[in-house]
Amino acid sequence: MVMTSSQRLDATFAALADPTRRAILARLALGEASVTELARPFAMTQPAISKHLNVLERAGLISHGQDAQRRPRRLEVQPLADVSDWLEGYRQFWEVRFQHLDALLDEMKTKVKKRRRAKR
């Protein structure tokens, strides 16, 4: 199934909404790991961890390889880059708004200073 850009973002944000999945991604940022290695820090069963891994895989955030009996997971960066690109548009929007606010505040400060001088 081919996902649209919007569907990919939805899947990525849904996957990132869970703290366990974010912790798994943080671990995979250090390098690939097996399911057993990924499950170790959590107080949950391996099937529960596997469900989290499936969500991450469906979102494209991780992939797995084949190393004999081991199927190490690895981080896939493109979905995170897509989120970053999407957020960048909003960051730029707010940056412009804050610049306008700064200019307005500077203008207001200048008017207050002029009024104070005029009263003297």
C-alpha positions in Angstrom: 0.0 0.0 0.0 1.3 3.4 -1.0 0.7 6.1 1.6 0.2 9.8 0.8 2.4 12.4 2.4 -0.4 13.2 4.9 -0.9 9.5 5.7 2.8 9.1 6.3 2.8 12.1 8.7 -0.2 10.7 10.5 1.5 7.3 10.9 4.7 8.9 12.1 3.0 11.2 14.7 0.8 8.3 15.9 3.9 6.1 16.4 5.8 9.0 18.2 2.8 9.6 20.5 3.9 6.6 22.7 6.8 7.1 25.2 7.9 3.4 24.8 8.2 3.8 21.0 10.1 7.1 21.4 12.5 5.3 23.8 12.9 2.5 21.3 13.8 5.0 18.6 16.3 6.7 21.0 18.0 3.4 21.5 18.1 2.6 17.8 19.7 6.0 17.2 22.7 4.5 18.9 22.8 1.6 16.5 20.8 -1.5 15.4 19.5 -3.9 18.1 17.6 -7.1 18.4 14.1 -7.4 19.8 15.5 -8.9 23.0 17.9 -6.0 23.4 15.2 -3.5 22.7 12.8 -5.2 25.3 15.5 -5.3 28.0 14.8 -1.9 29.6 11.0 -2.2 29.7 8.8 -4.0 32.1 6.7 -5.6 29.4 6.5 -8.9 27.6 8.4 -9.5 24.3 5.0 -9.7 22.4 4.1 -6.3 23.8 7.5 -4.9 22.5 6.8 -6.6 19.2 3.6 -4.7 18.9 5.4 -1.5 19.4 8.0 -2.5 16.8 5.2 -3.3 14.3 3.7 0.2 14.8 7.2 1.7 14.2 7.7 -0.4 11.1 4.4 0.4 9.6 5.2 4.1 10.1 8.5 3.5 8.3 10.5 4.6 11.3 12.4 1.3 11.7 13.3 -1.6 9.5 14.8 -5.0 10.1 17.5 -7.0 8.6 18.5 -10.6 8.6 21.6 -11.8 10.4 21.4 -15.6 10.7 18.7 -16.2 13.4 18.8 -12.6 14.5 16.6 -9.9 12.9 18.2 -6.6 14.1 16.1 -3.4 13.9 17.5 -0.2 12.7 16.3 3.4 12.6 15.0 4.9 9.4 15.5 8.6 9.3 13.3 9.7 6.3 10.0 9.8 8.2 11.6 12.0 10.9 13.1 14.2 8.2 9.6 14.5 6.7 8.2 15.6 10.1 11.1 18.1 10.5 10.3 19.5 7.1 6.6 19.8 7.9 7.4 21.5 11.2 9.9 23.9 9.6 7.1 25.7 7.7 5.4 26.4 11.0 8.6 27.5 12.6 9.2 30.0 9.8 5.6 31.2 10.2 6.0 31.8 13.9 9.4 33.4 13.4 7.9 36.0 11.1 5.1 36.6 13.6 7.6 37.0 16.5 9.7 39.5 14.4 6.5 41.6 13.9 5.7 41.4 17.6 9.3 42.5 18.4 9.0 45.4 16.1 5.7 46.4 17.6 7.1 46.2 21.1 10.1 48.3 20.1 7.7 50.9 18.6 5.6 51.0 21.8 8.7 51.4 24.0 9.9 54.3 21.8 6.5 56.0 22.2 6.6 55.5 26.0 10.1 57.0 26.2 9.0 60.0 24.0 6.0 60.7 26.3 8.2 60.5 29.4 10.6 63.0 27.9 7.8 65.3 26.9 6.4 65.4 30.4 9.8 66.6 31.8 
